[in-house]
Amino acid sequence: MGANEPHLSVSQRATAEAFTRDQMLLRAIYKAQRVMYEGKPCFIQQMQAGLSGGDVETTVFLAGSSIPVPASEITLAPEIK
């Protein structure tokens, strides 16, 4: 970090990382890209966000499953990175 850049608090850094992750997942939805969950390739059917204790919590529903998955457990499939 440069001398003029502000230092982010832990919560601000976590929020920024969550925002970046959510953007990546939203891009995967729009481009119909595969994601990985528990080592298996999947497609995102739906993504929803809501407030949870002052933070935004994002939940993902994968195609063929009605079980909600926390966005933090989803990664891009290797061929997409």
Secondary structure, 3 states (H helix, E strand, C coil): CCCCCCCCCHHHHHHHHHHHHHHHHHHHHHCCCCEEECCEEECEEEEEEEEECCEEEEEEEECCCCCEEEHHHCEECCCCC
